[in-house]
């Protein structure tokens, strides 16, 4: 039994990866591994540990923001606000080489700032932006990559669901995380746009500007701003209320839902049928997230109980290079898990294990949390299980092979690595806004 106990942390991860490769949903794979090892190690009495872990995560007030932000995301989809945003931004940028790809990045950031749900951004842009880019003969790899990169900005641009979960698990202020995510998200947007412009002006046929006949007139450009005003006002209301301390992130989420409903009613795009559908779809998505949190809580509790946290901490502490060795180990640990795990499950598993190790090494908890989020965004794009890859595949169907989507992620993964390195070398890039708001 001692032999089994000693290698239980490794065995748990091996069994988890095996179940994932067999196609078992992540929530039930996590819960199954946790239950099996708990019963094997401690018998029937271990059920108390599992129920306690489940109750602990589901009894967290901060997590109430999750169903509210999900509902806001679904309402935005039902009211076609994403389509309006894309139309408005591309009318202004269409005359620029790479303008449609840049539009995908900017609209993805705006969607992220409204809802914080990555799936809404990637799928919405896949359905709206990709046909436009293909119509104007954009390079397919650049088009696919820019849609995934733009859509996943919802992971970093507040209000991010994953930041809510991270703050609830680690005790880091969610409001400060939101502020750090905004400053880091702006950095990432600038890097994405710079890469698109470089590619567009390097080769004439990579991302051509719209023909003069297809470009919007000055009058059309200004008329398109009408459709942007209300969503931007919603962003100001949600983030402004959180950053100024008027509302908690949970209360800010409620403000966002109310604002989205008002926009939908005012634009005559939201009726009782769509409202009922939105609530139903939100309940399904919230249930999925809830099961992931429960499964991850069960797995984490057992993993800690068999010495997994201590095992990882000792590995990190023994890394050469002092505190920078610890940081490199932590980043490699997150990147490796991100290749296989859903991001919310990854936070539940990795944050309680690796965050105390990094903080004990002398790094600022908020700075590390922002670095964690930037690296976590890569998890949406990294094969084989990057969720943005499959979100986009569901939107494009058989028109684009999964292999082409995999290849399109590579340059944007590299850009995200560059962003992480810049934030490590220049930590003020991540913390200047939280410090400004705190003062």
SVG drawing of the C-alpha trace seen along z (x, -y; Angstrom):
<svg xmlns="http://www.w3.org/2000/svg" viewBox="-42 -61 63 63">
<polyline fill="none" stroke="black" stroke-width="0.4" points="0.0,0.0 2.9,-2.4 4.2,-1.8 0.9,-2.6 0.5,-5.7 4.0,-7.0 3.2,-6.9 -0.5,-7.8 0.0,-11.4 1.6,-10.3 -0.9,-7.4 -3.8,-9.8 -2.6,-12.0 -1.9,-9.0 -5.4,-7.6 -6.9,-11.0 -5.1,-11.4 -6.1,-7.9 -9.8,-8.7 -9.5,-11.9 -8.0,-10.1 -10.8,-7.6 -13.3,-10.5 -14.7,-10.6 -16.0,-14.2 -13.5,-16.2 -15.8,-16.6 -16.6,-12.9 -13.0,-11.9 -11.8,-14.2 -14.5,-13.0 -14.0,-9.3 -10.2,-9.4 -10.7,-11.2 -13.4,-8.7 -11.5,-5.6 -8.2,-6.7 -10.1,-7.9 -11.8,-4.6 -8.7,-2.7 -6.6,-4.6 -9.0,-5.3 -12.1,-3.2 -15.7,-4.2 -14.9,-6.9 -13.3,-8.9 -16.7,-10.0 -16.7,-12.6 -13.6,-14.2 -15.3,-14.2 -18.6,-15.7 -16.7,-18.4 -14.6,-19.4 -17.8,-19.6 -19.7,-21.7 -16.7,-24.0 -16.5,-24.9 -20.2,-25.2 -20.8,-27.3 -18.5,-30.1 -20.4,-33.4 -17.9,-34.7 -18.9,-31.9 -22.4,-33.3 -21.0,-35.6 -20.5,-32.6 -24.1,-31.9 -24.8,-35.7 -21.9,-36.2 -22.9,-33.1 -26.5,-34.4 -25.2,-37.8 -23.1,-36.0 -26.1,-34.0 -28.3,-37.1 -25.6,-38.9 -25.7,-36.0 -29.5,-36.0 -29.6,-39.8 -27.0,-39.6 -24.8,-42.3 -21.6,-40.4 -22.6,-40.8 -23.3,-44.6 -19.9,-45.0 -18.0,-43.3 -19.9,-45.3 -19.1,-48.6 -15.4,-47.9 -14.7,-46.4 -16.2,-49.5 -13.5,-51.6 -10.6,-49.2 -11.6,-47.7 -9.4,-50.0 -6.3,-48.8 -4.4,-45.7 -5.2,-43.0 -8.2,-45.1 -10.7,-42.2 -8.2,-40.2 -7.6,-43.2 -11.4,-43.6 -11.6,-40.0 -9.0,-40.8 -10.8,-44.0 -14.3,-42.6 -13.0,-39.5 -11.7,-41.9 -15.0,-43.8 -17.0,-40.5 -14.6,-39.4 -15.2,-42.7 -18.9,-42.3 -19.4,-38.6 -16.0,-37.0 -17.0,-33.8 -14.5,-32.5 -16.9,-30.2 -19.1,-33.1 -16.2,-35.0 -14.6,-32.1 -17.9,-30.7 -19.4,-34.1 -16.3,-35.3 -16.1,-31.9 -19.6,-32.3 -19.4,-36.0 -15.7,-37.0 -14.4,-33.9 -16.8,-34.1 -15.9,-37.7 -12.1,-37.0 -12.5,-34.1 -14.5,-36.3 -11.7,-38.9 -9.0,-36.2 -7.3,-36.4 -4.7,-33.8 -6.6,-30.9 -4.0,-30.3 -3.9,-34.0 -7.8,-34.1 -8.2,-31.1 -5.5,-32.1 -6.8,-35.7 -10.3,-34.4 -9.1,-32.1 -6.7,-34.7 -9.4,-37.3 -12.1,-35.0 -9.9,-33.8 -9.2,-37.3 -12.3,-36.8 -10.0,-34.7 -7.9,-37.8 -10.1,-40.8 -12.4,-41.3 -14.9,-40.1 -13.3,-36.7 -15.0,-33.6 -11.6,-32.0 -10.4,-35.0 -13.5,-34.7 -12.7,-31.0 -9.0,-31.8 -9.8,-34.6 -12.3,-32.3 -9.7,-29.5 -6.6,-31.6 -8.0,-34.6 -6.5,-37.1 -8.8,-40.1 -11.0,-39.5 -11.2,-43.3 -7.4,-43.6 -7.2,-40.6 -9.7,-42.2 -7.6,-45.4 -4.4,-43.4 -6.1,-41.4 -7.2,-44.6 -3.7,-46.0 -2.2,-42.7 -5.0,-42.2 -4.2,-45.5 -0.6,-44.4 -1.6,-41.2 -4.0,-43.0 -1.2,-45.3 1.1,-42.3 -1.6,-40.5 -2.3,-43.6 1.4,-44.2 1.8,-40.6 -1.2,-40.9 0.1,-44.2 3.6,-42.7 2.2,-39.7 -0.2,-41.9 2.4,-44.3 5.1,-41.7 3.1,-39.9 0.5,-41.7 -1.9,-38.6 -1.7,-37.7 -4.5,-40.0 -5.5,-42.5 -7.3,-45.8 -10.9,-45.9 -11.4,-47.2 -12.4,-50.9 -15.9,-50.0 -16.4,-47.7 -15.3,-50.3 -17.8,-52.1 -18.4,-55.8 -17.7,-58.3 -21.5,-58.5 -21.8,-54.7 -18.8,-54.7 -20.4,-57.2 -23.8,-55.5 -22.2,-52.2 -21.1,-53.7 -24.7,-53.7 -24.6,-50.0 -21.4,-50.2 -22.6,-52.8 -24.8,-50.6 -22.4,-47.7 -19.6,-50.1 -21.8,-51.7 -22.5,-48.2 -18.7,-47.6 -18.3,-50.9 -21.2,-50.1 -19.9,-46.6 -16.2,-47.2 -16.6,-50.8 -18.8,-49.5 -16.3,-46.8 -13.1,-48.9 -14.5,-51.8 -15.6,-49.5 -19.3,-50.4 -20.1,-46.7 -18.4,-43.4 -17.7,-41.2 -20.9,-39.3 -23.0,-42.4 -21.2,-43.7 -22.3,-40.6 -25.9,-41.3 -25.6,-44.8 -24.3,-43.3 -27.3,-41.0 -29.7,-43.9 -27.9,-46.1 -27.9,-43.4 -31.7,-42.8 -32.3,-46.6 -30.2,-46.8 -32.1,-43.8 -35.5,-45.3 -34.5,-48.8 -33.3,-47.4 -36.4,-45.2 -34.3,-42.1 -35.2,-40.4 -38.6,-38.8 -40.0,-36.3 -39.1,-33.4 -35.4,-34.4 -35.3,-35.2 -36.6,-31.7 -34.1,-30.1 -31.3,-32.1 -32.2,-31.1 -32.4,-27.5 -29.1,-27.5 -27.5,-29.4 -28.7,-26.7 -27.1,-24.0 -23.8,-25.8 -23.8,-26.6 -24.5,-22.9 -21.6,-21.9 -19.3,-24.4 -20.7,-23.3 -19.8,-19.6 -16.3,-20.6 -15.8,-22.5 -17.2,-19.6 -15.0,-17.0 -11.9,-19.2 -12.6,-19.8 -12.9,-16.0 -9.7,-15.3 -7.8,-18.2 -8.8,-17.1 -7.7,-13.5 -4.5,-14.6 -3.6,-16.8 -4.5,-14.0 -2.1,-11.5 0.8,-14.0 0.4,-15.4 0.8,-19.0 3.9,-18.2 5.3,-16.2 4.9,-19.1 6.2,-21.6 9.4,-19.5 9.9,-19.2 9.6,-23.0 11.9,-23.7 14.6,-21.4 14.6,-23.2 18.0,-24.8 18.1,-28.6 16.6,-29.6 13.3,-31.5 13.5,-31.8 13.9,-28.0 10.7,-27.8 8.9,-30.2 10.1,-28.3 8.9,-25.0 5.5,-26.6 5.1,-27.9 6.1,-24.6 3.6,-22.8 0.7,-25.0 1.6,-24.8 1.8,-21.0 -1.6,-20.7 -3.1,-23.2 -2.4,-20.8 -4.9,-18.3 -7.2,-20.0 -10.1,-22.4 -9.0,-25.8 -11.4,-25.9 -10.4,-22.4 -6.7,-23.4 -7.2,-26.4 -8.9,-24.1 -6.0,-21.6 -3.0,-23.8 -3.7,-27.1 -3.9,-25.6 -0.7,-23.5 1.6,-25.9 0.5,-29.3 1.8,-28.9 5.1,-27.6 5.6,-30.6 4.5,-33.1 6.8,-31.5 9.7,-31.9 9.2,-35.7 6.9,-36.7 4.0,-39.0 0.6,-37.0 -1.2,-39.4 1.6,-39.6 1.8,-35.8 -2.0,-35.5 -1.9,-37.7 1.0,-35.7 -1.0,-32.5 -3.9,-34.0 -1.8,-34.9 -0.2,-31.5 -3.7,-29.9 -4.9,-31.7 -2.5,-29.6 -4.3,-26.5 -7.2,-27.5 -4.9,-27.2 -2.4,-24.5 -3.0,-21.1 -4.2,-18.4 -7.1,-19.6 -7.2,-23.4 -10.8,-24.2 -10.7,-27.2 -9.7,-24.8 -12.8,-22.7 -15.1,-25.8 -13.9,-27.1 -14.2,-23.6 -17.9,-23.4 -18.5,-26.8 -16.8,-26.1 -17.9,-22.4 -16.3,-20.5 -15.2,-23.6 -11.9,-23.6 -9.9,-20.6 -8.8,-20.2 -5.2,-20.1 -5.4,-23.5 -6.8,-24.9 -4.0,-23.3 -1.4,-24.9 -3.1,-28.3 -2.6,-28.4 1.3,-28.2 2.2,-31.9 -0.4,-33.1 0.9,-30.7 4.4,-32.2 3.0,-35.7 1.4,-34.7 4.7,-33.4 6.4,-36.7 3.7,-38.5 4.4,-36.3 8.1,-37.0 7.5,-40.7 5.3,-40.6 8.0,-38.7 10.8,-41.0 8.7,-44.2 6.3,-43.3 4.9,-46.9 3.1,-46.1 0.9,-43.7 0.5,-45.6 0.3,-49.3 -3.4,-49.5 -4.3,-47.5 -1.9,-49.8 -3.3,-52.9 -6.9,-51.9 -5.8,-50.8 -4.2,-54.3"/>
</svg>
